Amino acid sequence: MNGLQKEIENRHLPELMRLENGDAVTNCANWKLRREEIKKLLCHEYMGVTPENIKSTFECVGVDEDAYGGKATEKTIKVQLANNNDAYEFLFKLILPKSAKEKIPVFLHLQFNELVAGGLGEEIIDNGYAIVHVCYQDIDPDDSKESFLGVSRFEKDWIKKDRWGKIAVWAFGASKIMDYLQTVVQLDHARIAVIGHSRLALTALWCAAMDERFSLAVAGNSGSLYRGSQAESFRDLSREYTRYWFCPNLFRDDRDANDLPFDMHFLIALIAPRYVCLTGATRDLWADAHSEVLSGLAASPAFEILGQKGLICQDEILPDTLYDEGNISFFLRAGTHFLGRDDWHAVMKYREEKNI
């Protein structure tokens, strides 16, 4: 057993590859059952349950044919959501490179502000990708005191202990955008990635876990194991400012990370046999890059049982190296908590290699 695998063993993680009845997961059929168990568990204990019967329609409300100096067409799309009791709408941008000669792969970027790809939009379209830009707070405010002002309004039962948290709400918004992207003929519908940073990295993982139309989830500076984390701890997440990102059940009984019936490897495993790209930084005080690597390794058996490779790496993770052999990749960048140019280029390299 190598050093990283020994560390995983020492963290005493909940068993990924064992059914609730105690049977080991030894084949694809067993994994299908186990995957449904994990989805149910994470909905009720972690992210919350998404309300049903929310209908969506879309309207193009603006077109710029000369975006980025004429290199791209930028469309502004309005998402209109409604059920029998309420309605809400938000906007996103779809940027299509004009140079593409084939169906265009896509990055659906959950962003903190109005800067497309953090200001790197031109580089990304120059590499042949379409970009969906959505500011997460347009989907739903990042504020527990404003819980019913956005998409959260579709679940107003505050007594429910498994009501959806903000991460599930933001992921639902991204999934509705995916509904629209499936209608755009210029796009390669089999190559749509969802990408986010920090809490929006968790959103990207949850989005891809729940919506199998995404070929790749990119989690920037997030996704580390809760057990044994050397950065932001499970206890930190229970603070007033962050606890509403998750369902209320997560913090019940004043439990700590070791009491959880899951850990981050469960979430990553739900994306198998598709692709996951994890990125970390050497001086990130919010996310523990080493524990991100362990998450990927601990999730790998789910990919392997489906005939794929998980995360392939050595014990020493080197900065500025893309570990890209398997369906889980990892890129470590020198620096702090940030999603920047080096990260984007590593992800684009991974997508090009795997054709995803």
Salt bridges, closest charged atoms under 4 A:
GLU7 OE1 - HIS290 NE2 2.85
GLU9 OE2 - LYS6 NZ 3.19
GLU15 OE1 - ARG18 NE 3.03
GLU36 OE2 - ARG35 NH1 3.97
GLU37 OE1 - ARG34 NH1 3.07
GLU45 OE1 - ARG252 NH1 2.90
GLU45 OE1 - ARG255 NH2 2.91
ASP66 OD1 - LYS98 NZ 3.96
GLU74 OE2 - LYS93 NZ 3.78
ASP86 OD1 - ARG153 NH1 3.50
ASP86 OD2 - LYS156 NZ 3.07
GLU89 OE2 - LYS78 NZ 3.67
GLU114 OE1 - HIS133 NE2 3.84
GLU122 OE2 - LYS71 NZ 2.76
GLU123 OE2 - ARG341 NE 2.66
GLU123 OE1 - HIS345 NE2 2.75
ASP126 OD2 - LYS71 NZ 3.10
ASP140 OD2 - LYS166 NZ 2.39
ASP142 OD2 - ARG199 NE 2.78
GLU155 OE1 - LYS160 NZ 3.27
ASP162 OD2 - HIS44 ND1 2.71
ASP179 OD2 - LYS176 NZ 2.90
ASP179 OD1 - ARG213 NH1 2.78
ASP211 OD2 - ARG213 NH2 2.80
GLU212 OE2 - ARG35 NH1 3.57
GLU232 OE2 - ARG239 NH2 3.31
ASP253 OD2 - ARG252 NE 3.66
ASP254 OD1 - ARG235 NH1 2.85
ASP263 OD2 - ARG227 NH1 3.07
ASP284 OD2 - HIS337 ND1 2.80
GLU325 OE2 - LYS309 NZ 2.78
ASP343 OD2 - ARG333 NE 2.85
